[in-house]
Amino acid sequence: MAIPPPSPGRMNRFAIEILDAARENAEPAPIDPNPAVRLALAWLAHNGVAEAWQVEQFWKCITTPPGEHRMDPYCRSRDMNICVNRWTTVATGKR
């Protein structure tokens, strides 16, 4: 049985799943993004699901530690969640 070629919508879902896992892994501490994270971000940007500033913000959040202010860990976590939720909304077309 052959695997059917993936549709753009299916690829969007795969990319969002990868980024959601990266978000979870980066929650306690910054991560060193693997090629799958880079590809997922590039795919969503290429397809207009993610805007350039969102990609930059997500990248910054997953790769750098929070600052010294007591609210920084919360803000970092919030920003990562906002990006993933927004991309999910845009990719599915549901509001």
C-alpha positions, 0 to 999 in steps of 0.5 A: 500500500502506497502512502498518498502524497501529503496535502498542504493542509496535512503538512500544515498540521504536521508542522504545527504538531512539531512546533507544539512539541518544541513549545512543550520542550522549551517550556522549562528551558531553551532548546537547541532546535532540530532540523524538523523545527526549522523546516516546520517554521519555514513551511508555515511561513512559506504557506502564509500560515505564519508571518515573519515576525511570528516566526522570529518571536517563536524562535526567540522564545524557544532558543533564549532563556527568560529575562530576570523580571519575575514575569518573564517566564510567564510572558515567554510561555504565553508568547509561544502559546499564542504563536501555536494557537494562531497558526492552528487557527489560520491553518484550519480556517476556524475562528 
